[in-house]
Amino acid sequence: MNTTLIALTAVGMICLGIVIIVLVVRKNERPLPRGGVQWAAAALSICVIFASGLLLALSLAMDRETDLAGQGVDEPAPDFAFRLVDGDTEQHLRDFKGRVVLLNFWATWCRPCITELPDLDRLHADYRSTGLTVITVSDEPRDALMLYKDLLPKETVSGLFDVAELPEPFSTELQKGRPISYVIDRGGVVRHYVIGAGNYDSFERLVKPLIAARVAS
């Protein structure tokens, strides 16, 4: 479903409704309809505006929560190294094979990233025992991250990485901004790719079926 087309159509209908109302009342002494025909036209236009507003809100919500097919989906996730923010221990993405992984790229300068971090913390805490690991990584220096210590994830596997060593498709997709998230199944295959901030419910819908699924033989 093309949510952009839906949104543009909704905006167009809202503008059309406003124009009709203006045309109906523009010659009246007061900016109100007069007579049954004008009132009917105004009422119809208000209904169109209201319905279009709901459609616009729905399309924006769909666009925000829809997982977007991107590079690497249904392909093995490439391995890369990162260091834990707390302790500087080196980890690899491959270390988490056998678990469902929600890999989230974020940054302290990214407001939507900061907004979704508490939900990612809660998701990791709620599903850790059933096989989920949420990894939140930034390419910012540790010193820079520690300046925002209160914002750092408390429950997730929190790390930092060298962007120069990041493999494809992660490195290319990261140029689109932050946050970007990948949902990886137990076999190490990328199943979902999400641009923009998600929330607890939207991420939960993506990971629950993978948590329940067995590793493909």
ABEGO torsion letter per residue (X at the ends): XBAAAAAAAAAAAAAAAAAAAAAAAAABABBBBBEAAAAAAAAAAAAAAAAAAAAAAAAAAAAAABBBBBBGBGBBBBBBBBBBABGGBBBBAAAABGBBBBBBBBBAABAAAAAAAAAAAAAAAAAAAAGBBBBBBBABBAAAAAAAAAABBAABBBBBBBAAABBOAAAAAAAAEOBBBBBBBAAGBBABBBBEBBBAAAAAAAAAAAAABBBBX
